[in-house]
Amino acid sequence: MPDVKPGSIWADNDPRSAGRTLRVERIEGGKAVCTVLTNDTTTQARLDGTYQGAWAYAGVPQDRRGTATRISLARFKPTSTGYRLVEG
């Protein structure tokens, strides 16, 4: 399993969040405090007005870039619902 370090960039492996990337800011007691760098592909296409698929999601898409999120360190592994290291 890759070492989770501040400054590292990770991509979300969950197919529902394809395209989402995060930067680890710091580690706090078993959790990584991260900043969202890119929205998932579907959300970004909806924000850009270029989404071509079915409108399966209600409401207005929210731009999450720049927001903070806390993620368990156990999720930083290359599984289908985990994260993969992009830049170390």
N, C-alpha and C positions, 0 to 999 in steps of 0.2 A: 504494500500500500504506500503511495507517495506521501511524503512528509508535507503537512499543511503548514505553510509559513506566510507571515505577513508579506504582502506585495505579489504573491502568486496569483495567477489568473486561472479560473476554472470554468468549464462549460457544463451545463446541465445535460445529463444523459436522458432524462425523461422525454419521450417522444412528444408529450403534450407541451413541453417547454423548449422544444428545439430552437436553437439560436441564442438562448439566454446565456450570458456570461457574467461572472462575478470576480471581484478582486478582494482577496482577504486583507482586511485592515489590521485585525488583531485577534488573538486567541484569549477567550475568557472562560475558564473553568469547563472545558469539554465542548465548547461551542466556538465557532468561527464567526466573528462579526465581519460581514462582507458588504461591499457596495455593489449594486447592480450596474453593470457596464452597458449591457445591451438587453433589450426586450426580447421575448421569444418572437419567432418569425411571424406568427399569425397576428399577434398584438401589434407589431410594428407595421405590418401591411395594413391593418385596420386604421392605425393612426395616420399612415401616409395616404390613405384613400385608394390603395391599390389592391386590396383584398378581393380575390375572385371566387372564393369558396362560398359555401352556404353560411348564412348568418346564424350559426347555432348558439351564439353567445348573446345574452341579453345585456343591455346597458351600453354605456360608453367605455371604450377600452382605456385603461389607465397606463400612462407612461411611467414605468417604474425605474427608469435610468436615474442614477444618483441617489436612490433610496438605500437605506441600510436594512439588512436582514441578518438574523442569527441562525446558523445551521449547525447541527450536531456534527462533530468531527467524524463520527461513525459513517456519515453519508458520503464522505470524500473517498469514494472507491468507485471503480469503473463498472458499476452494475446498471441495470436499466433504469433505476430510480436514484442513482447516485450522481457523482460528478467526476469529470476527468480533467487532469492537469493539462492546461494549454501552454502556459508559460510559467517557468519556475522561479 
